[in-house]
Amino acid sequence: MSRFYKKRWFWATLIFLVFAIPFGLLILIGSGSRSGEEFSPDDFSRRSFTYNRVPGLGWVLRKKRHMDLTGPLERNLISSGLIVPATNDPKVWHLCDDFSDSFPSKAVPIDYDSRLLTGYLDLESSSGGSYWDQWNDDHPQVAKVLWPMVADLARKNCYLGIPDLMRAAMAMESDQVTEFNRLVANLNLNEPDDDLPRP
């Protein structure tokens, strides 16, 4: 091969590498991007997470970053004393959603995770505010019974029992604790979700 063609080959290879390497890294980083949401039954806080790792190898390219997503309802439940925070160290987090391509959200069984609770917490009233803030104002005595039960179920990973409990609360037309206790007496609330996925 002549010197001319060698030189040409060298520059062609160099130009290819200049463009190919960054493009390849971009694809690698993008395909290893993971994000999602977590819920803590300790104090009903919520947060998002994002990080990058090399697919198949597990090398972390960017450490996990968090952003607080805790809403007014969750803060009100704590500040009003309806839920007493648990003091776990480290704090317990349960996976709500994973939006990565490598672990699509549909792979997280909705019947076995904290989305069964956070979905109810996100309910809005007809006026656009929190459904449960209004419910708590209308049912102050029953609220003192409901929310410790909800927290207890979440901390035991018994999320399967939460929809029935929340529906019983939503059916309340009065603020009678005895009536509420009657509604929940026959509910099977304490089946632990042994397969609850962890982040």
C-alpha positions as CSV (number, residue, x, y, z in Angstrom):
1,M,0.0,0.0,0.0
2,S,1.4,3.4,-1.0
3,R,2.1,6.1,1.4
4,F,-0.8,8.1,0.0
5,Y,-3.3,5.4,0.7
6,K,-1.8,4.7,4.1
7,K,-2.2,8.4,5.0
8,R,-5.7,8.4,3.6
9,W,-6.6,5.3,5.6
10,F,-5.1,6.8,8.8
11,W,-7.2,10.0,8.5
12,A,-10.4,8.1,7.6
13,T,-9.9,5.9,10.6
14,L,-9.2,8.9,12.9
15,I,-12.3,10.7,11.7
16,F,-14.4,7.6,12.1
17,L,-13.2,7.2,15.7
18,V,-13.8,10.8,16.6
19,F,-17.4,10.5,15.7
20,A,-18.0,6.8,16.5
21,I,-16.6,6.8,20.1
22,P,-18.8,9.7,21.4
23,F,-21.8,8.2,19.6
24,G,-21.2,4.8,21.1
25,L,-20.7,6.2,24.6
26,L,-24.0,8.2,24.1
27,I,-25.8,5.0,23.2
28,L,-24.2,3.1,26.0
29,I,-25.1,5.7,28.6
30,G,-28.6,6.1,27.2
31,S,-29.4,2.4,27.2
32,G,-28.2,2.1,30.8
33,S,-30.3,5.0,32.1
34,R,-32.7,4.0,34.9
35,S,-35.2,6.1,36.7
36,G,-38.3,5.6,38.9
37,E,-40.1,6.4,42.1
38,E,-39.9,5.1,45.6
39,F,-42.2,5.3,48.7
40,S,-41.2,5.1,52.3
41,P,-43.7,3.6,54.7
42,D,-41.6,5.0,57.6
43,D,-42.9,8.6,57.1
44,F,-44.9,8.4,53.8
45,S,-42.2,10.3,52.0
46,R,-41.8,9.8,48.2
47,R,-38.8,10.4,45.9
48,S,-37.7,9.9,42.4
49,F,-34.3,8.3,41.4
50,T,-32.1,8.3,38.4
51,Y,-28.8,6.7,37.6
52,N,-26.8,5.1,34.8
53,R,-25.0,1.8,34.5
54,V,-23.5,-0.2,31.7
55,P,-26.0,-2.9,30.6
56,G,-24.9,-6.4,31.3
57,L,-21.8,-5.3,33.3
58,G,-23.4,-3.4,36.1
59,W,-20.8,-0.7,36.1
60,V,-22.3,2.5,37.5
61,L,-21.6,5.5,35.2
62,R,-23.5,8.0,37.3
63,K,-24.5,7.5,40.9
64,K,-28.1,7.4,42.0
65,R,-29.6,10.8,42.4
66,H,-32.9,11.5,44.3
67,M,-35.5,14.2,44.2
68,D,-38.1,14.6,46.9
69,L,-41.7,14.1,45.6
70,T,-43.5,14.1,48.9
71,G,-46.8,15.9,48.5
72,P,-48.9,18.1,50.9
73,L,-51.2,15.2,51.9
74,E,-48.3,13.1,53.1
75,R,-46.8,16.0,55.0
76,N,-50.2,16.8,56.5
77,L,-50.6,13.2,57.7
78,I,-47.3,13.5,59.6
79,S,-47.8,17.0,60.9
80,S,-51.3,16.3,62.2
81,G,-50.2,13.2,64.0
82,L,-52.4,10.9,62.0
83,I,-49.3,8.9,61.1
84,V,-46.3,8.6,63.6
85,P,-43.0,8.3,61.7
86,A,-41.0,5.1,62.2
87,T,-37.4,5.6,63.1
88,N,-35.6,3.0,60.9
89,D,-31.9,3.4,60.1
90,P,-31.5,3.1,57.2
91,K,-34.9,4.4,56.1
92,V,-37.0,1.8,54.3
93,W,-37.9,2.5,50.7
94,H,-40.3,0.5,48.5
95,L,-40.3,0.6,44.7
96,C,-43.3,2.3,43.1
97,D,-42.2,2.5,39.5
98,D,-39.2,1.8,37.3
99,F,-39.2,3.6,34.0
100,S,-36.0,2.1,32.5
101,D,-36.0,0.1,29.3
102,S,-34.2,-2.8,31.0
103,F,-36.8,-3.1,33.7
104,P,-40.1,-1.7,32.3
105,S,-42.8,-0.5,34.7
106,K,-45.1,-3.3,33.5
107,A,-42.5,-5.8,34.9
108,V,-43.3,-4.6,38.5
109,P,-46.4,-6.5,39.5
110,I,-48.9,-3.8,40.5
111,D,-50.7,-6.2,42.9
112,Y,-47.6,-6.5,45.0
113,D,-46.1,-3.0,45.4
114,S,-46.7,0.4,47.0
115,R,-48.5,1.7,44.0
116,L,-51.6,0.2,45.6
117,L,-51.2,2.9,48.3
118,T,-49.7,5.8,46.4
119,G,-52.5,5.5,43.8
120,Y,-55.0,6.2,46.5
121,L,-52.9,9.0,48.0
122,D,-52.9,10.8,44.7
123,L,-56.7,10.9,44.4
124,E,-58.1,14.4,43.9
125,S,-61.4,15.9,45.0
126,S,-63.9,17.4,42.7
127,S,-62.4,20.8,43.4
128,G,-58.9,19.6,42.4
129,G,-57.4,19.4,45.9
130,S,-56.4,16.2,47.8
131,Y,-59.4,13.9,48.2
132,W,-58.0,12.6,51.5
133,D,-57.3,16.0,53.0
134,Q,-61.0,16.8,52.5
135,W,-62.0,13.3,53.8
136,N,-59.9,13.8,56.9
137,D,-61.7,17.1,57.6
138,D,-65.0,15.4,57.2
139,H,-64.1,12.3,59.2
140,P,-61.7,13.4,62.0
141,Q,-62.4,10.6,64.4
142,V,-62.3,7.8,61.8
143,A,-59.2,9.3,60.3
144,K,-57.4,8.7,63.6
145,V,-58.2,5.0,63.2
146,L,-57.7,4.7,59.4
147,W,-54.2,6.2,58.9
148,P,-52.4,4.2,61.6
149,M,-53.9,1.1,60.0
150,V,-52.7,2.1,56.6
151,A,-49.2,2.8,57.9
152,D,-49.1,-0.5,59.7
153,L,-50.1,-2.4,56.6
154,A,-47.5,-0.5,54.5
155,R,-44.8,-1.2,57.0
156,K,-45.6,-4.9,57.0
157,N,-45.6,-5.0,53.2
158,C,-49.3,-5.9,53.3
159,Y,-50.2,-3.6,50.4
160,L,-52.8,-6.1,49.1
161,G,-55.1,-5.2,52.0
162,I,-54.9,-1.4,51.4
163,P,-57.4,-1.1,48.5
164,D,-60.2,-2.8,50.5
165,L,-59.4,-0.6,53.5
166,M,-59.4,2.6,51.5
167,R,-62.6,1.7,49.8
168,A,-64.2,1.1,53.2
169,A,-63.1,4.5,54.3
170,M,-64.5,6.1,51.2
171,A,-67.9,4.4,51.8
172,M,-68.2,6.2,55.2
173,E,-71.1,8.7,55.3
174,S,-70.7,9.5,59.0
175,D,-67.8,9.9,61.4
176,Q,-68.6,6.9,63.5
177,V,-65.6,4.8,64.5
178,T,-67.9,1.8,65.4
179,E,-69.3,1.8,61.9
180,F,-65.9,1.9,60.3
181,N,-64.7,-0.9,62.5
182,R,-67.8,-2.9,61.4
183,L,-66.9,-2.3,57.8
184,V,-63.3,-3.5,58.1
185,A,-64.0,-6.4,60.6
186,N,-64.3,-9.0,57.8
187,L,-61.5,-7.7,55.6
188,N,-58.4,-9.8,55.1
189,L,-55.8,-7.1,55.5
190,N,-52.7,-8.8,56.8
191,E,-51.4,-10.9,53.9
192,P,-47.7,-9.9,53.5
193,D,-46.5,-9.2,50.0
194,D,-43.4,-11.4,50.1
195,D,-42.5,-10.7,46.5
196,L,-42.4,-6.9,47.0
197,P,-39.7,-5.7,44.6
198,R,-36.8,-3.7,46.1
199,P,-34.9,-1.0,44.3
